[in-house]
Amino acid sequence: MILTIFLTIIFCVAITLMMFSAVAFIQDKKFFSSAPKEAQEAILPREKELFYGARTIGWTLMIFSFLMILGVGFISI
């Protein structure tokens, strides 16, 4: 029971980290393809990074969160 709750918390943290890295650091429009049309129109395409290495940090966090999700799935199975 405690393992299930722990894995649920880790899964929620991983999903939150994935969304944070996509929205705050990577800022690519392809991540918002499932958003409503109004939200897609409000998104401004950014060619320039917020700061040097922002996309690198974002992709590193994205990969780390994906590995966390795989780890939760592996442990739960």
Residue pairs with C-beta under 8 A, 6 or more apart in sequence:
3 75
4 76
7 72
7 75
7 76
10 68
10 71
10 72
11 68
11 69
11 72
13 68
14 65
14 66
14 68
14 69
14 72
15 65
15 69
17 61
17 64
17 65
17 68
18 61
18 62
18 65
18 66
18 69
20 61
21 57
21 58
21 59
21 61
21 62
21 65
22 28
22 31
22 58
22 62
23 31
24 58
25 50
25 54
25 55
25 57
25 58
25 59
25 61
26 54
26 55
26 58
26 59
26 62
27 46
27 50
27 54
27 55
27 58
29 40
29 43
29 45
32 39
32 40
32 43
33 40
35 43
49 55
